[in-house]
Amino acid sequence: MADLGTLAVDFDNRRSSINESPVWKKKITLFTDNGAHAEVTLADNVNGILQQIILVFPATTATGLTATLTIDNDDSVEIFASGAKAENATYIFNVNIHLTGAYTTSFDLSADPTGTGHTASVYLRGI
């Protein structure tokens, strides 16, 4: 299995009744395969303000493995970078980033995760 990302949840409450909260949420599931640590990317579109990023980085069999999450806007300008984060943890980032159009989410492992494939999740929430 090659490294890939999928958009697992695409919830946009802004299309609903005016009485409901105007929020959107996206869950991006990132798969990494054994023997590979190439950057995993997923491109998507949104028009709104990104307010929270949650990175769920599960435990792997590799020792000292870290990962960096980045988000680039439609001009390929990096608008968010998590810095190197250790495995087996959940990280919450509160941000205020205006997104219009396409953006790319990238997840880059520092080394081969070894063992079977691993899955990390990124939740993007905004208004």
N, C-alpha and C positions, 0 to 999 in steps of 0.2 A: 504494500500500500504506500503510495507516495504521500508526502506531506500535503495537507490541504486544510482549508477552512470552509465551514458552512454557516449560513445564517439560520440558526435554529428557531429563533423567535423573532417575529417582526410585528410588534404590537403598537398600534398608533391610535390612541384614544381621541386625537384631535378630530377625527372623522365622525365622532359620535355626537350625541346630544349636547347642546350647549350647557346643560346642567352638570355635566361630568367634568372632572379635572382634565385640563389639556396637557396630557403627558404622552411620551412615547418611550418604548423600551426595545432594545435589540439584544438578543443573546447570540454571541458568536462562539461556536465550538471549533476549537483548533486541534487537529490530529497530527501527531508526530509519530513516525514509524521508527522501528529499531534500525540502527545503523545510519541514521540521517539526522542532521541537525540544521538543515537549510532553513532559511526564514520562511515562515508560513504566512501567507497574506490573503486577505479577502477584501474585495472592493464592494461598496454599497453606496446608496444614495440616501440623503436625509436633508431636510430643510428645517432647522430649529437650533436650539441652544442646548449643547451637551452640558449636563450638570454633574453627572456622577459616572465614574468608571470603576468597575469592580473586576479584579483579576483573581481567578481561582486557579492556583497552580498546584496540582496534586503531587504527592510524593512519587518519586521514581526510584529505580534501583541504582542510579548513578550517584556517586558521592560528590557533594559540592556543586551540583548543577544549579545554574541560574538562568533566568530568562529576562528579556527586555521586551516590553510592549510599547509600540509606537503607533501613532495615528498621524497620517498625512492628509492634507486637504487636496482639493481637486487640482491644485497647481503643483503638487508633489512637494509642498513645504511641510516640514515636520511641525505639527501643532501640539503634540503631546509625546512625552517619553517618560516611562516609568523608572528608568535606571535599572540596574541589575537587581533582580528579586530572587530570593531563595525559594526552593521548592517547598511543598507541603504547607502552604499558607494561603490566606485570602487577603488581598490588598484592596483598600478602598481609597479612591482619589476623588475629592470634591473639586470640580473645575467649573469654569464658566467660558465655554468655547462656542462661538457661533459657527455653525456648519451650514453650508449651502451647496447642494449638489453632491458630487461624488467625494468619498473619502476612502482611505485604505487603512485597514488595521493590520499590523504586522506583529508577529510573535517570533522572537529569535532566541533559540537555546544556545547556551555557551558550549555545549558538548553533546555527544551522542547519549540519549537517555538510557540506552541498553535495555535489555528485556523486550517485552512486547510493546506495541504501540501505546502511546499515552495521549490523554485528552485534557486540554486546558479550556477553561471557559472565560469569556469576557462579556460582561454586561454593560451596556451603554444606556443611560437613562437621561432624559431631558424634557424640555418643554418646547 
